[in-house]
Amino acid sequence: QVQLVESGGGLVQAGGSLRLSCAVSGSHFGINAMGWYRQAPGKQRALVAVISSGGITTNADPVKGRFTISRDNAKNTVYEQMNSLKPEDTAVYYCNVNILGHDYWGRGTQVTVSS
C-alpha cells in the first residue's frame, strides 16, 4: 500500500523559511510526477508546484521566485523549500504523487505564517 508521509510544517514569521518533505513508501513501481498542493481556510485546494520524473518543474504564480521543488528519486522523496514566506502562504500543504496513472495524497502538514 502506497503511503505518503509529510513533514516540515510549522509556525514561522513572515519572511522566514520552511522546508517540507514527503517520503513515499510501499510502491513497487516508479513514481511519475510529484508535487505539492495547498488549501487555505475557505478556499479550494490549489497547486503549489510539481516536478516530473525527469526533473522538470512547474510552479504556481504566487510562489514563483520564493519556493523551490526538488526530488530525490533514490529516496522516493519530494521537497519544497519555501523562502520569503508571507501570511497568505498559510495553508495545509498536501503532497501528491502519480504512480501508473493513479494519484496518491498525503494527510497534509500545516504551515502558518504570522505577520
C-alpha positions in Angstrom: 0.0 0.0 0.0 1.4 3.4 -1.0 1.9 5.8 1.8 3.0 9.4 1.8 4.4 10.9 5.0 4.8 14.7 5.1 7.0 16.7 7.5 8.4 20.1 8.0 5.4 22.3 8.5 5.1 24.7 11.4 4.7 28.3 12.5 7.1 30.9 11.1 7.2 34.6 10.9 6.7 36.5 7.6 10.0 36.5 5.7 11.1 33.2 7.2 11.7 29.8 5.6 10.5 26.2 5.9 11.3 23.0 4.1 8.6 20.4 3.5 9.5 16.8 2.9 7.3 14.0 1.6 8.5 10.4 1.7 6.7 7.8 -0.4 6.8 4.1 0.6 5.0 1.0 -0.5 5.3 1.4 -4.2 6.8 -1.3 -6.4 6.7 1.0 -9.4 8.5 4.2 -10.4 6.9 7.5 -9.4 5.9 9.8 -12.1 5.1 13.4 -11.2 5.5 14.5 -7.6 4.0 17.7 -6.3 2.6 19.9 -3.6 -0.8 21.4 -3.2 -2.2 23.7 -0.5 -5.6 24.5 0.9 -6.2 27.7 2.9 -9.3 28.0 5.1 -12.4 28.6 2.9 -10.5 28.0 -0.3 -10.1 25.2 -2.7 -7.0 23.1 -2.9 -4.6 24.6 -5.3 -1.3 23.6 -7.0 1.9 24.9 -5.5 4.4 23.1 -7.6 5.0 19.9 -9.5 8.2 18.1 -10.6 8.3 15.4 -13.3 10.2 12.2 -13.1 12.8 13.9 -15.3 13.1 16.9 -13.0 11.0 19.4 -15.0 9.3 21.8 -12.6 6.2 23.9 -12.7 5.4 26.5 -10.1 2.2 28.4 -9.4 2.5 32.1 -10.0 2.0 33.1 -6.3 5.2 31.1 -5.3 7.5 31.7 -8.2 10.8 33.0 -7.1 10.2 32.1 -3.5 9.6 28.3 -3.5 11.7 25.5 -5.0 10.5 22.0 -5.5 13.0 19.1 -5.8 13.1 15.4 -5.5 15.4 12.6 -4.6 14.4 9.5 -6.7 16.7 7.2 -4.7 14.8 8.1 -1.5 11.3 8.5 -3.2 11.1 11.9 -1.5 10.0 15.2 -2.7 10.9 18.5 -1.1 9.6 22.1 -1.1 11.9 24.8 0.0 9.8 27.8 1.0 11.6 31.1 1.4 10.3 34.7 2.0 7.1 33.3 3.4 4.0 35.5 3.5 0.9 35.3 5.7 -1.1 34.4 2.6 1.0 31.2 2.3 -0.8 29.9 5.4 -2.5 26.7 4.5 -2.4 22.9 4.9 0.1 21.6 2.4 -0.5 18.3 0.8 1.9 16.0 -1.0 0.7 14.3 -4.2 2.4 11.7 -6.4 1.3 9.9 -9.5 2.1 6.2 -9.9 0.9 4.3 -13.0 -1.8 6.9 -13.6 -3.1 6.9 -10.0 -2.9 9.9 -7.7 -1.9 9.4 -4.1 -2.2 12.1 -1.4 -0.6 12.7 2.0 -2.5 13.7 5.0 -1.2 17.3 4.9 1.0 19.4 7.1 0.0 22.8 8.5 2.1 25.9 7.5 1.2 29.0 9.4 2.9 32.3 8.6 2.5 35.1 11.1 2.7 38.8 10.2 
